[in-house]
Amino acid sequence: MFEVLPQLAPDPILGLSAAFREDTNSAKIDLGVGVYKDEQGNTPIMSSVAKAQTILLERETSKTYITPQGHQGYIDGMLQLLLGNQSGVLLADRVAAVQAPGGCGALRILAELLARCPEKAKVWVSDPTWANHIPLIGSAGLEIETYPYFDKAAAGINFDAMMETLKQTGKGDVVLLHGCCHNPTGADLTNAQWDQILVLAQERGFLPFIDVAYLGFGDGLEEDAYGIRLLAENLPEVIIAASCSKNFGLYRERTGLAAIVTADSKTRKIVQGQIQSVARGIYSMPPSWGAALVDIILADNALKTEWVTEVNAMRNRMQTLRTMLVERLEKNGANKDFSFLNTQKGMFSFLCISPEQVREVRAKHSVYFVDSSRVNVAGINKNNVDALAKALVSVL
Ligand code: LMR
C-alpha cells in the first residue's frame, strides 16, 4: 500500500532541529525552531506555570473527558486577554470559541469551518508567511493566494503593495493577518496601518483571519492586541486563532484557541455547534492540562501578575539580544546595515541574506536557521553572539 508514496523532504523548520541535534560541533548555534530560550540556552517551565501545576495536581481529581469545547474558564480568560475586558462583542454574546490542540489545531479547525461554508473561501496569506500556514489551511481544501508583505531589499513591509492587492478582494475572500510579531519576518503593522486595513475590510467585505501566537512578545500584552480588538469590534465577522505555546511556554501541552466573532448571537450558537462538530470529527476532545494551567493563572491575580512580569522579561530580553547582535555585526565589520533588526518585533527576524548564504553559514559554522534567513532571536546569548556575528560577517 505505502511503497508508492514519495519520500518527503524534511520539514523546513522541524527538519532543522533534527540536523542541529546530529551536528557534533560543540560550538553549534540553534536559531531554528521558534522556542524561547534563556541565557543558558534552556527553555525552562515559567515560574507562574510551575506554581499553577502544583495547584492543578491537587485540584485535578479525575482524568475523565473534559467537555467538547474545552475548559470554559480558559476560553473566557483567553477571550478577555485577546479582546479586552470591556469587549463589546463578548458582551453581545457574538463570539463562538473552542479550546484547540495548539495554535495549529486552532488554524485547522477554523479552516475546516470555512470549508463547510457554501461560498468556497479563498484565503490570502502574506508573502512570506509561516511555512505551516499553507498545509494547515490548504489541506482543508481551501484555495490559497498570497499578498505582498515584506520587501527583503528594503528590509521592511511593502504596505502599499499589500493594500493594492487586498483592494482586489471581496466577499468570500479571507485575509490571514498576523496579530503581532509576524512570523517569519518580525515586521509588524503599525496601529495606523491596522486602521487602514479596517477601512479596506469594511469597503471590500473580506473576512480577516488573525493568527496570534506571540501576544506580549511585541510591545506588550495590551499593545499587541490593538489590531485584533480594532477589527473584532468594528467588523461583523472576524476569525481568530491563538496559541499559548510561546507566551505561556506550553509548547508540548498543545494549548490553543479557535474563536469566531459572528454577526449576532443567533449565528454564534450555530457556529459554536459547527466548530465543536469539526473538532469531534478530527480529534474529538481537546487535551486538558495546558488549558487548565492557563485557566488557573488568568483567574488568580497574583499568578497573573507574575505571568505578565515573566512575559515582559522575555520580550525585553529578546529586544536586548537584537541590539546586541546589531552592535556585534557592526563591530565585526559587516558590510551591510542590520539596524532594521532593532525595529522588528517578537521572536523572529529576517536577516535578509540569501538562501546560499544561510546554507554556507550552516555548513561552515554550524549556525542553524531557516533558509528564508529567519532567525529565532531568543537563541542568541552573550556566549554565542560574537561567534554568530563573525560567522554571519564571513558569508556576507
Ligand atoms: C516556528 O515557527 O518555528 C514555531 O511556530 C514552531 C513550528 O511549529 O514551526
Residues whose N, C-alpha, C, O or C-beta is under 5 A from the ligand:
A	BS01	LMR	I13 G32 V33 G34
